[in-house]
Amino acid sequence: MNENGGKPKKSSSSSDGSGSDKQLDRREHWKQLYETADTTHVNWYQDSVSCSLDRIQDVAPDMTTSIIDVGGGGSILVDGLLDRGYTSISVLDIALPAIELSRNRLGERASLVNWIVADVCRFEPERTYEVWHDRAVFHFLLEPTDRKAYRDVARRAISPGGKLIISTFAIEGPFRCAGLDVRQYGSSEMADELGGDFLLERSETETHITPGGEEQLFWCGIFSRK
Ligand SMILES: C[S@@+](CC[C@H](N)C(=O)[O-])C[C@H]1O[C@@H](n2cnc3c(N)ncnc32)[C@H](O)[C@@H]1O
């Protein structure tokens, strides 16, 4: 188990209202959310993750493929990956209570997973991954500097030829989630964000029905790391 996910970066000054203040706010927000919310009733909850699993298996039929679920939270994606037979799974989240939730749910099987508590924008990977999966994390990054940091981390973390599978709210999707403002994406917007190191292979939209019965339009893209 890796609780830290690598070396921490030097913290930037917090006195200018950027850097570590922002990181702390973000971490605290998600920590409190997981400590207080019923996680099967949050808007993003899915009781079936077959779309993500099928996308992953489509690009990674080999069960030894190294996979990281970024912002995995309490998602049952990790359970599904284990059920399908994947043997190299990492789950990263900024909130320790989210990681604990998934670890407790998995019981003994939790030891088969590498757990990482880190802000993805400050993550310093000590290895590379062949598949990077992100459902509903990138769209929370409102600052261009955070999105650039995410892209730089993904570029370092994904091996050449590896896949980045990313789901965000679509252009017609919601403007807020989890009490936070979010951004909306389509293929050209995300290709612009990810820059020249990633090639969009395909994309699709899908409608997510929240536990409260609301429809949310998601966009999903599969990129190849050049
Ligand atoms: C909307 S939830 C989605 C959870 C999961 N991917 C799913 O589809 O059910 C967003 C998740 O991303 C995590 N998160 C938010 N910002 C993050 C960041 N900067 N670095 C890592 N995790 C983050 C949150 O703690 C939360 O678990």
The ligand as an SDF file (V2000), in Angstrom:
LIG
                    3D

 27 29  0  0  0  0  0  0  0  0999 V2000
  -17.1710   13.3680   -8.6420 C   0  0  0  0  0  0  0  0  0  0  0  0
  -16.1290   12.2990   -7.7550 S   0  0  0  0  0  0  0  0  0  0  0  0
  -15.8960   10.9570   -8.9080 C   0  0  0  0  0  0  0  0  0  0  0  0
  -15.4480    9.7020   -8.2240 C   0  0  0  0  0  0  0  0  0  0  0  0
  -15.2520    8.5040   -9.1600 C   0  0  0  0  0  0  0  0  0  0  0  0
  -14.2850    8.7740  -10.1830 N   0  0  0  0  0  0  0  0  0  0  0  0
  -16.5690    8.0700   -9.7560 C   0  0  0  0  0  0  0  0  0  0  0  0
  -16.7300    8.1790  -10.9690 O   0  0  0  0  0  0  0  0  0  0  0  0
  -17.4250    7.6160   -8.9940 O   0  0  0  0  0  0  0  0  0  0  0  0
  -14.5500   13.1410   -7.8540 C   0  0  0  0  0  0  0  0  0  0  0  0
  -13.4720   12.4130   -7.0840 C   0  0  0  0  0  0  0  0  0  0  0  0
  -12.2280   13.0190   -7.3630 O   0  0  0  0  0  0  0  0  0  0  0  0
  -11.5200   13.2660   -6.1720 C   0  0  0  0  0  0  0  0  0  0  0  0
  -10.7090   14.4590   -6.4480 N   0  0  0  0  0  0  0  0  0  0  0  0
  -11.1430   15.7260   -6.6280 C   0  0  0  0  0  0  0  0  0  0  0  0
  -10.1250   16.5420   -6.9200 N   0  0  0  0  0  0  0  0  0  0  0  0
   -9.0160   15.7600   -6.9390 C   0  0  0  0  0  0  0  0  0  0  0  0
   -7.6480   16.0170   -7.1750 C   0  0  0  0  0  0  0  0  0  0  0  0
   -7.2170   17.2540   -7.4470 N   0  0  0  0  0  0  0  0  0  0  0  0
   -6.7710   14.9940   -7.1060 N   0  0  0  0  0  0  0  0  0  0  0  0
   -7.2190   13.7330   -6.8230 C   0  0  0  0  0  0  0  0  0  0  0  0
   -8.4970   13.4290   -6.5820 N   0  0  0  0  0  0  0  0  0  0  0  0
   -9.3910   14.4280   -6.6470 C   0  0  0  0  0  0  0  0  0  0  0  0
  -12.5800   13.4440   -5.1030 C   0  0  0  0  0  0  0  0  0  0  0  0
  -12.1280   13.1690   -3.8090 O   0  0  0  0  0  0  0  0  0  0  0  0
  -13.6530   12.4620   -5.5800 C   0  0  0  0  0  0  0  0  0  0  0  0
  -13.4270   11.1840   -5.0480 O   0  0  0  0  0  0  0  0  0  0  0  0
  1  2  1  0
  2  3  1  0
  2 10  1  0
  3  4  1  0
  4  5  1  0
  5  6  1  0
  5  7  1  0
  7  8  2  0
  7  9  1  0
 10 11  1  0
 11 12  1  0
 11 26  1  0
 12 13  1  0
 13 14  1  0
 13 24  1  0
 14 15  1  0
 14 23  1  0
 15 16  2  0
 16 17  1  0
 17 18  1  0
 17 23  2  0
 18 19  1  0
 18 20  2  0
 20 21  1  0
 21 22  2  0
 22 23  1  0
 24 25  1  0
 24 26  1  0
 26 27  1  0
M  CHG  2   2   1   9  -1
M  END
$$$$
